[in-house]
Amino acid sequence: MVILPAIDIKDGACVRLVKGEFDTAHKVAENLLETAQSFERAGAEWLHMVDLDGAKDAVPRNFDIIVNAANSVSMKTEVGGGIRNMETAERYLRAGIDRVILGSAALSNPAFVKEAVSKYGERIAVGIDARGGMVAAEGWLETSDVSYIELAKAMEAIGVKTLIFTDISKDGTLSGPNLQQLSEINEAVSCDIIASGGISGIADIDNVKRLSLSGAICGKSLYSGSLDLSCAILLASDAMPDLSRYFAKSELIPAVVQEEGSGEVLMLAYMNEQSLRLSLATKRTWFYSRSRSSLWNKGATSGHFQEIVKMSGDCDDDTLLITVRQTGAACHTGTHSCFFGEIELPEIKAHN
């Protein structure tokens, strides 16, 4: 799965919106070129850019800025916003943009989409943005009576290979993507589906990957610091090992956490396969709470993170030993180790 960091441009600046509302626009980066280059240094292979002014006005408004940013990096680049005719699409593609995203045109002018796909094939993607399951257009200012599934099938029928789906209610909220709608659109068509909107952290990347989608667009989570781009790219890649053998006996596996250097046992917790993947990707411990039936990242609330140095499975592959560098106390009580309640051993009296 491909991770696409996002740059949205309004009035020449790199901004983010909340739920597509233009009056919520706020600047998230001082230098657009430096931002694009930082994404490349983190390992990104694709860059996603949107001309927000173009989306609203139906014509490109930040063309030169977008092309300059794309030419400043070696990443592949896709661009959306204000591309309503062949002239505009071809202008971007001739300027070196690898893929253009048609949004409102898919709803209002499917003949144009068909012509573009016929001429440029996989260099044409379609963005399907939905509000309450119904497709929105014109910079998300208008909502149609066409469902996102209906439009997806129509685009598949005319040869579109890549669809970018956004649940507008999730966009810019850091509340997690709409996994149900993403699953439904992925099952409804054979197109490659790229998830957009709501990605808040590394667990969302894993959830999207488990749907077998082709990509995920990340914006606000990168700018807010709630998602590390390098970790997301690693988790989404094929480099992650097969972990199934550790869960052959149970969905949960006990993990003993030991401190580097001292060798002191700090705690014992449980992992499911997802928390183990997240631990490997982030190099910090993630566990599964049996009482809350949810994932938890050690140190996320306290700041007492555990940086993983080494991880081993036992001879039966049913227990993990994790060596860490502990920041602060490992125990929620404030003690360095959870194992502080010593049990007194009874004395054995000898019989004469």
QUIQUIDA-V884800 format. One line per field, one symbol per residue. ss: DSSP state (H for helix, E for strand, L for the rest). burial: + if it has 9 or more other ideal C-beta (glycine too) atoms within 8 Angstrom, else -. A space follows every 50 residues. Layout:
# QUIQUIDA-V884800
ss: ???
burial: ???
This chain:
# QUIQUIDA-V884800
ss: LEEEEEEEEELLEEEEEELLEEEEEEEEELLHHHHHHHHHHLLLLEEEEE EHHHHHHLLLLLHHHHHHHHHLLLLEEEEELLLLLHHHHHHHHHLLLLEE EELHHHHHLHHHHHHHHHHHHHHEEEEEEEELLEEEELLLLEEEEEEHHH HHHHHHHLLLLEEEEEELLLLLLLLLLLHHHHHHHHHHLLLEEEEELLLL LHHHHHHHHLLLLLEEEELHHHHHLLLLHHHHHHHHLLLLLLLHHHHLLL LLEEEEEEELLLLLEEEEEEELHHHHHHHHHHLELEEEELLLLEEEELLL LLLLLEEEEEEEELLLLLEEEEEEEELLLLLLLLLLLLLLLLLLLLLLLL LL
burial: ++++++++++---+++++++-+-++---+--++++++-++-+++-+++++ ++++++++-++++-++++++--+-+-++++++++-+-++-+++-+-+-++ +++++++-++-++++++--+---++++++++--+++++++---+-++++- ++++++-+++-+++++++++++++-++++-++++++--+-++++++++++ +++++++++-+-+-+++++++++---+-+-++++++---+--+--++--- -+++++++++----+++-++++++++++++++-++++++-----+++++- ---+++++--+--+---+++++++-++-+++---+-++------------ --
